[in-house]
């Protein structure tokens, strides 16, 4: 037996991987892992047989002997870790399915962990989409333990890489079915996965599957979500190999920290309900008699028509189309004498703007002035509905597009309209992600400053808050010119609003960019200074200066003062008097 074992160890690794004796295979897996660990780089010949024949790995990860299988999966992990991206792309098509069926569901904890590590390495070395695509079919497996193991693996993948690396949409679509599974372990793992997704997506998690859950399941999840809400925003815990390369190349540790901070800030907002939802064709669902009822003289008919529109438009994402007639009807409803009609119309505008997003921008000019004109309504419920509609319109466009109408309505005769418009402007400044331009800052600051002297206290306070919010974005220095004529009390109030304001935009230091560009132009300054010697011949005059130091050493030093300048300027003697440069050195002659 000892001789046979020595003979086995002399066999190539690829032959030992397929040997009938499980002990030979096991030893082959162990030796392969050690070989991969000692390779100098990814191009080492040791990887070649396993790159050419991915079937070797299919047999290793699904080895019939559990002891050998564990070493086989460990060998695959070493192969991926040291073999790089080519090891990943050449082998994953053959290994992911058996890893799920034989590795993740293994009774051995070490094998499970190695199987999960292999999946994480596959994502680390390339991207997540192929792995998720291979994992999702396992959710339809007949064996509950495989489904539960797959769900647990998905939970670990999202926990490690987050939603910026792994697209949650296909997984969310598959959740309703596993929540309805008969096996309690499957439902428990589905619950864990939903909670992990909620860490990243918050309320947007509910977009695709919430309505298909039982009320009891919804209540259980809500309790778990409450605990998650108290946690800080999650961040990516494991970096892709490409991200590791960028991090290693960065010599400044502070840059790395800032990059990580950006990831933390951006990830929770990367995906929302709009990104996850499927577009709904609202136009096809609007009642055919909508326009007829909107033209009715009875307010009840108009409200019923708007209620029907709201019922179909109240969805996360709306398919783009021709909504001109509907927008025209909603704009007309803003003048309706019945406040119930106005309120529902405002709700419809909010739904359409949120559902269409940028597709709603083309209707802004028609609907926004109509809403702002109705801001004179003092009833709180109506004012709230109008404000929410304006906020949704702003989200679909931006500050620059809305600013002209806002500034115009700040001149309105009605104090209520002024006050509500200012509140809308403050919300815009707090939510915009792009700092206003200098002309826009000037327009906003001047308009808000004028309102500081209004007779209505609410308007004066809103004007001060507008300036304070603007100061938070642009900085105190940029706002200095607009604060000069104000008294100390108002300045203090504005500063208080600035300190308390929470904004998403910050003025980027654009002036810092030009200085590096000015440096090369500074190098050209010597060429611009030399034309001073001659107006029409800057090039010839530029060449002699370096030669002038050479002539002085000869014995004729006294005459050198006139010789270097006069010979070159005597060449065109007639034109010299015509130049009429009394300050020119020629005047000495």
C-alpha positions in Angstrom: 0.0 0.0 0.0 2.8 2.4 0.8 4.3 1.7 -2.7 1.0 2.3 -4.3 0.6 5.6 -2.4 4.0 6.7 -3.7 3.0 5.8 -7.2 -0.2 7.8 -6.7 1.6 10.9 -5.6 3.8 10.7 -8.7 0.7 11.0 -10.9 -0.3 14.4 -12.4 -2.8 16.3 -10.3 -5.4 16.2 -13.0 -5.2 12.4 -13.0 -5.5 12.2 -9.2 -8.6 14.5 -9.4 -10.4 11.7 -11.4 -9.0 8.7 -9.6 -11.3 5.9 -8.4 -9.8 5.8 -4.9 -11.2 8.6 -2.8 -8.1 8.8 -0.7 -6.1 9.5 -3.9 -8.5 12.2 -4.9 -8.4 13.7 -1.4 -4.6 13.8 -1.4 -4.7 15.3 -4.9 -7.0 18.1 -3.7 -4.7 18.9 -0.8 -1.6 18.9 -3.0 -3.4 21.1 -5.6 -4.3 23.7 -2.9 -0.6 23.8 -1.7 0.6 24.1 -5.3 -1.7 27.0 -6.1 -0.6 28.8 -2.9 3.1 28.6 -3.8 2.6 29.9 -7.4 4.4 33.2 -8.1 1.6 34.7 -10.3 -1.6 33.8 -12.1 0.2 32.8 -15.3 2.0 29.9 -13.6 1.8 26.6 -15.6 0.2 24.9 -12.5 -3.1 26.5 -13.4 -3.2 25.4 -17.0 -4.7 21.9 -16.7 -7.5 23.2 -14.6 -8.2 26.1 -16.9 -8.5 23.9 -19.9 -10.7 21.3 -18.2 -13.3 22.8 -15.9 -14.9 19.4 -15.5 -12.1 18.6 -13.0 -13.6 21.1 -10.6 -17.2 19.9 -11.2 -16.1 16.5 -9.9 -14.1 17.9 -7.0 -16.9 20.1 -5.5 -19.4 17.3 -5.8 -17.1 14.4 -4.7 -19.1 11.5 -3.4 -16.9 11.2 -0.4 -17.6 14.0 2.1 -14.1 14.2 3.4 -12.6 14.4 -0.1 -15.4 16.9 -1.1 -14.3 19.3 1.7 -10.7 19.3 0.4 -12.0 19.6 -3.2 -13.9 22.8 -2.4 -10.9 24.1 -0.5 -8.7 23.4 -3.6 -11.2 25.4 -5.7 -11.0 28.3 -3.3 -7.2 28.3 -3.6 -7.5 28.0 -7.3 -9.7 31.1 -7.5 -7.8 33.1 -4.9 -4.4 32.7 -6.7 -5.6 32.0 -10.2 -7.3 35.3 -10.7 -10.1 36.3 -13.1 -9.4 33.7 -15.7 -9.7 31.0 -13.0 -13.1 32.4 -12.2 -14.5 32.8 -15.7 -13.3 29.4 -16.9 -14.7 27.4 -14.0 -17.9 29.0 -12.7 -20.2 27.5 -15.3 -19.3 24.0 -14.2 -19.1 24.6 -10.4 -21.8 26.9 -9.1 -24.7 24.4 -9.5 -22.9 21.5 -7.8 -21.6 23.9 -5.1 -25.2 24.7 -4.3 -26.5 21.2 -4.4 -23.7 19.4 -2.7 -21.7 22.1 -0.9 -24.1 24.6 0.7 -26.4 21.8 1.8 -23.6 19.7 3.3 -23.9 18.3 6.8 -20.3 19.5 7.5 -20.0 23.1 8.7 -16.5 23.4 7.3 -17.7 22.3 3.8 -20.6 24.8 4.0 -18.3 27.6 4.8 -15.9 26.7 2.0 -18.7 26.4 -0.5 -19.9 29.9 0.5 -16.4 31.3 0.3 -16.1 29.9 -3.2 -19.3 31.8 -4.3 -18.0 35.0 -2.7 -14.7 34.6 -4.5 -16.5 34.1 -7.8 -18.2 37.5 -7.3 -15.0 39.1 -5.9 -13.0 38.2 -9.0 -15.5 39.3 -11.7 -19.2 40.3 -11.1 -22.3 39.0 -9.3 -24.8 38.6 -12.1 -23.6 35.2 -13.4 -23.6 33.8 -9.8 -27.0 35.1 -8.9 -28.4 33.8 -12.2 -27.1 30.3 -11.3 -28.3 30.5 -7.7 -31.9 31.5 -8.4 -33.0 28.3 -10.1 -32.1 26.4 -6.9 -35.0 28.2 -5.2 -37.3 25.9 -7.2 -35.5 22.7 -6.1 -37.6 19.9 -4.7 -35.4 19.5 -1.6 -36.2 22.2 1.1 -32.7 22.0 2.5 -31.2 23.1 -0.8 -33.7 26.0 -1.1 -32.9 27.1 2.5 -29.1 26.8 1.9 -29.5 29.0 -1.3 -31.4 31.6 0.6 -28.8 31.7 3.3 -26.1 32.1 0.7 -27.9 35.0 -0.9 -28.2 36.6 2.5 -24.5 36.3 3.0 -23.7 37.7 -0.5 -25.8 40.8 0.1 -24.3 41.3 3.5 -20.8 41.1 2.1 -21.2 43.1 -1.1 -24.4 45.2 -0.8 -26.8 46.3 -3.4 -24.3 48.4 -5.3 -22.5 45.2 -6.4 -25.4 42.7 -6.4 -28.7 43.7 -8.1 -31.5 43.0 -5.7 -34.3 43.1 -8.2 -34.3 39.5 -9.4 -34.0 38.2 -5.8 -37.0 40.4 -4.6 -39.1 39.0 -7.4 -38.4 35.5 -6.2 -39.2 36.1 -2.5 -43.0 35.7 -2.6 -42.8 32.1 -3.7 -40.3 31.0 -0.9 -42.4 32.9 1.7 -45.2 30.6 0.8 -43.2 27.4 1.1 -44.4 24.6 3.3 -41.1 24.1 5.0 -40.6 26.3 8.0 -36.8 26.4 7.6 -37.2 27.8 4.1 -39.6 30.5 5.3 -37.2 31.4 8.1 -34.3 31.9 5.7 -36.6 33.9 3.4 -37.3 36.1 6.3 -33.6 36.6 7.1 -33.0 37.5 3.4 -35.9 40.0 3.5 -34.4 41.7 6.6 -30.9 41.8 5.0 -32.4 43.5 1.9 -34.3 45.9 4.1 -31.0 47.0 5.7 -30.0 48.3 2.2 -33.2 49.3 0.6 -35.4 50.3 3.5 -39.1 50.8 2.4 -38.2 50.2 -1.3 -37.8 46.5 -0.3 -41.6 46.2 -0.2 -42.1 47.2 -3.8 -42.1 43.9 -5.5 -43.3 41.3 -3.0 -45.0 42.9 0.0 -48.5 42.7 -1.4 -48.2 38.9 -2.0 -47.4 38.2 1.7 -49.9 37.1 4.3 -50.9 39.7 6.9 -49.2 37.6 9.6 -46.0 37.5 7.6 -46.1 41.3 7.0 -46.6 41.9 10.7 -43.6 39.6 11.6 -41.4 41.4 9.1 -42.5 44.8 10.3 -41.3 43.9 13.8 -37.9 42.8 12.5 -37.7 45.9 10.3 -38.1 48.1 13.3 -34.9 46.8 14.8 -33.1 47.4 11.5 -34.3 51.0 11.4 -32.2 51.8 14.6 -29.0 50.5 12.9 -26.6 52.7 11.0 -26.6 52.6 7.2 -24.8 49.4 6.0 -21.6 49.5 4.0 -19.9 47.1 1.7 -17.8 44.8 3.8 -15.9 42.9 1.1 -14.3 44.5 -1.9 -14.1 43.2 -5.4 -10.7 42.5 -6.7 -11.0 45.5 -9.0 -11.8 47.7 -6.0 -8.9 46.2 -4.1 -6.6 47.2 -6.9 -7.8 50.8 -6.8 -7.4 50.9 -3.1 -3.9 49.5 -3.3 -2.9 52.0 -5.9 -4.0 54.9 -3.8 -1.1 56.2 -1.9 -3.1 58.6 0.2 -5.0 56.9 3.0 -7.3 59.9 3.4 -8.5 59.4 -0.2 -9.4 55.8 0.6 -11.4 56.9 3.7 -13.2 59.5 1.6 -14.0 57.0 -1.0 -15.4 54.6 1.6 -17.4 57.4 3.1 -18.9 58.2 -0.3 -19.9 54.5 -0.7 -21.6 54.6 2.7 -23.5 57.8 1.9 -24.5 56.8 -1.6 -25.4 53.2 -1.3 -28.7 53.5 0.6 -29.9 56.0 -2.0 -28.7 54.0 -5.0 -31.9 52.0 -5.4 -35.4 53.1 -4.5 -38.9 51.9 -5.3 -38.9 53.5 -8.7 -35.7 51.6 -9.7 -37.2 48.3 -8.6 -40.7 48.6 -9.9 -42.0 47.6 -13.3 -43.6 50.4 -15.3 -47.4 50.5 -15.3 -49.4 51.6 -18.3 -51.7 54.1 -16.6 -53.1 55.5 -19.8 -54.7 52.2 -20.7 -56.4 52.1 -17.3 -57.8 55.6 -17.2 -61.6 55.4 -17.5 -62.8 56.2 -21.0 -65.3 58.8 -19.7 -62.6 60.7 -17.7 -62.7 63.9 -19.8 -66.5 63.8 -19.9 -66.8 63.7 -16.1 -64.1 66.3 -15.7 -66.2 68.7 -17.8 -69.3 68.0 -15.7 -70.9 70.9 -13.8 -71.3 68.7 -10.7 -68.3 68.7 -8.4 -69.1 65.1 -7.4 -68.6 63.9 -11.0 -65.3 65.7 -11.2 -64.1 64.3 -7.9 -65.1 60.8 -8.9 -63.2 61.1 -12.1 -60.1 62.3 -10.3 -60.5 59.5 -7.7 -60.5 57.0 -10.5 -57.3 58.5 -12.0 -55.6 58.5 -8.6 -56.4 54.8 -8.1 -54.6 53.8 -11.3 -51.8 56.5 -11.0 -50.9 55.6 -7.4 -48.1 53.3 -8.3 -44.3 53.3 -8.0 -43.4 53.6 -11.6 -45.5 54.8 -14.6 -44.9 54.0 -18.3 -44.2 57.1 -20.3 -46.8 58.3 -22.7 -49.0 61.2 -23.9 -50.5 62.7 -20.7 -51.1 66.2 -22.2 -54.9 66.0 -21.9 -54.8 64.7 -18.4 -52.3 67.4 -17.3 -54.5 70.1 -18.9 -57.5 68.7 -16.9 -55.5 68.7 -13.7 -54.3 72.3 -14.2 -57.9 73.4 -14.8 -58.9 71.6 -11.6 -56.6 73.8 -9.6 -59.0 76.6 -10.1 -62.0 74.5 -9.0 -64.2 76.2 -6.4 -64.5 72.9 -4.5 -61.5 72.2 -2.4 -62.1 68.5 -2.4 -61.6 68.5 -6.2 -58.4 70.6 -5.8 -57.0 68.2 -3.2 -57.5 65.1 -5.2 -56.2 66.8 -8.3 -53.0 67.7 -6.4 -52.7 64.1 -5.3 -53.0 63.0 -8.9 -50.2 65.4 -9.9 -48.0 64.0 -7.1 -48.5 60.4 -8.3 -47.9 61.2 -11.9 -44.7 63.3 -11.2 -43.3 60.5 -8.9 -44.2 57.7 -11.3 -43.0 59.4 -14.5 -39.9 61.1 -12.9 -38.0 62.8 -15.7 -40.8 62.0 -18.1 -43.0 64.5 -16.3 -40.5 67.4 -16.8 -42.2 68.4 -20.1 -45.5 69.1 -18.3 -43.9 71.2 -15.5 -44.5 74.6 -17.3 -48.3 73.8 -17.6 -49.0 72.5 -14.1 -46.6 74.2 -11.7 -47.9 77.8 -12.1 -51.5 76.6 -11.7 -50.6 74.8 -8.4 -48.7 77.8 -7.1 -51.6 80.2 -7.9 -53.7 78.0 -5.6 -51.3 78.3 -2.7 -53.6 81.1 -1.4 -55.7 78.3 0.0 -55.4 78.5 3.8 -56.9 75.1 4.7 -54.1 72.9 6.0 -55.1 69.7 4.2 -55.3 71.5 0.8 -52.0 73.3 1.4 -50.3 70.0 2.3 -51.6 68.4 -0.9 -50.4 71.3 -3.0 -47.0 71.3 -1.3 -46.6 67.6 -1.9 -47.5 68.0 -5.6 -44.9 70.8 -6.0 -42.3 68.7 -4.3 -42.9 65.9 -6.7 -42.8 68.2 -9.7 -39.4 69.6 -8.4 -38.1 66.0 -8.0 -38.9 65.3 -11.7 -37.0 68.4 -12.9 -34.6 70.5 -10.8 -33.9 73.8 -9.2 -32.9 75.6 -12.4 -36.1 74.6 -14.2 -38.4 75.6 -11.3 -36.6 78.8 -10.2 -38.1 81.2 -12.7 -41.7 80.4 -11.6 -40.7 80.5 -7.9 -39.1 83.9 -8.2 -42.1 85.2 -10.0 -44.5 84.0 -7.4 -42.4 85.6 -4.6 -43.7 88.9 -6.0 -47.3 87.8 -5.6 -49.7 90.2 -4.0 -51.1 87.5 -1.7 -49.0 87.1 1.5 -50.1 83.4 1.8 -48.8 82.7 -1.7 -45.5 84.4 -0.9 -45.1 82.4 2.3 -46.0 79.0 0.8 -43.7 79.7 -2.2 -40.9 80.5 0.2 -41.5 77.3 2.0 -41.4 75.4 -1.3 -38.1 77.2 -2.2 -36.6 76.2 1.1 -37.5 72.5 0.5 -36.0 72.7 -3.0 -32.7 74.1 -1.6 -32.6 71.4 1.1 -33.3 68.5 -1.3 -31.4 69.6 -4.5 -28.2 67.7 -5.1 -26.7 70.4 -7.3 -25.6 73.8 -5.9 -27.2 76.8 -7.6 -25.1 78.8 -10.0 -23.9 82.3 -9.1 -26.6 84.0 -11.1 -29.2 81.8 -9.4 -27.7 82.5 -6.0 -27.9 86.2 -6.7 -31.6 86.0 -7.8 -32.6 83.9 -4.7 -30.6 86.1 -2.3 -32.0 89.4 -3.6 -35.6 88.1 -3.6 -35.3 86.7 -0.1 -33.7 89.8 1.2 -36.6 92.0 0.0 -39.0 89.7 1.9 -37.2 90.3 5.2 -39.1 93.6 5.5 -42.5 92.1 4.9 -45.3 93.0 7.3 -46.2 89.3 7.9 -43.9 87.6 10.4 -44.1 84.1 8.7 -42.9 85.6 5.4 -40.0 87.4 7.1 -39.0 84.2 8.9 -39.2 82.2 5.7 -37.0 84.8 4.0 -34.4 84.5 6.7 -34.5 80.7 6.5 -34.1 80.9 2.7 -30.9 82.9 3.1 -29.7 80.6 5.9 -30.2 77.5 3.8 -28.5 79.1 0.8 -25.6 80.0 3.1 -25.4 76.4 4.2 -24.9 75.3 0.6 -22.7 78.1 -0.7 -20.8 79.0 2.4 -20.5 82.3 4.4 -18.0 83.8 2.1 -20.1 83.5 -1.0 -23.1 85.0 0.9 -21.1 87.9 2.4 -22.1 90.5 -0.3 -25.8 89.8 0.4 -25.4 90.2 4.1 -23.7 93.6 4.2 -26.8 95.8 4.4 -28.6 93.7 7.0 -28.7 94.5 10.7 -27.1 92.3 13.3 -30.4 90.8 14.5 -31.2 89.5 11.0 -27.7 88.3 10.4 -27.8 86.3 13.6 -31.2 84.8 12.7 -29.9 83.8 9.2 -26.8 82.3 10.8 -29.0 80.2 13.1 -31.0 78.9 10.2 -27.8 78.1 8.4 -26.4 76.1 11.3 -29.6 74.1 11.7 -30.2 73.5 7.9 -29.6 70.0 6.5 -28.8 70.1 2.8 -27.7 67.5 0.2 -25.7 69.9 -2.1 -22.5 71.7 -1.4 -20.9 74.3 -3.6 -18.0 72.7 -5.4 -14.8 74.7 -5.3 -14.8 75.4 -9.1 -12.3 78.3 -8.8 -9.6 75.8 -7.7 -9.5 74.2 -11.1 -8.2 77.2 -13.2 -4.9 77.7 -11.3 -3.3 74.5 -12.6 -4.3 75.6 -16.1 -2.7 79.1 -15.5 0.7 77.5 -14.8 1.4 76.5 -18.4 0.3 80.0 -19.5 2.8 81.4 -17.0 5.6 79.5 -18.8 4.7 81.4 -22.0 5.0 84.8 -20.3 8.7 85.1 -21.3 7.6 84.9 -24.9 5.0 87.7 -24.4 7.4 90.0 -22.6 10.1 89.9 -25.3 8.0 91.6 -28.0 8.4 94.8 -26.0 11.7 95.4 -27.8 10.0 95.6 -31.2 6.3 95.9 -32.0 6.4 94.3 -35.5 9.3 91.8 -35.0 8.8 89.9 -31.7 10.4 86.7 -33.0 13.8 88.2 -34.1 14.0 90.3 -30.9 13.4 87.1 -28.9 16.4 85.3 -30.3 19.2 87.9 -29.7 18.8 88.2 -25.9 20.6 84.9 -25.1 23.4 85.9 -27.5 23.9 89.4 -26.0 25.9 88.1 -23.0 28.5 86.6 -25.4 29.6 89.8 -27.2 30.6 91.8 -24.1 33.7 89.7 -23.4 35.5 90.9 -26.6 37.9 94.0 -26.2 35.4 96.3 -27.9 33.3 96.5 -24.8 32.5 100.2 -24.9 31.0 100.0 -28.4 29.0 96.9 -27.4 26.2 99.0 -26.1 25.3 100.3 -29.5 26.6 97.5 -31.7 24.1 94.8 -30.6 21.1 97.0 -30.8 21.9 99.2 -33.8 23.0 96.7 -36.4 19.8 94.8 -36.0 17.7 98.0 -36.1 19.7 99.6 -38.9 18.7 96.8 -41.3 15.4 98.7 -41.8 16.6 102.3 -41.4 13.8 104.0 -43.5 11.0 102.4 -41.5 12.5 103.4 -38.1 11.4 107.0 -38.2 8.0 106.0 -39.5 7.4 103.9 -36.3 7.5 107.1 -34.2 8.2 105.4 -30.9 9.8 108.2 -28.8 10.2 105.8 -25.9 11.9 103.2 -28.0 15.7 102.7 -27.6 16.0 104.1 -31.2 15.4 107.5 -29.8 18.9 107.5 -28.3 20.3 107.4 -31.8 
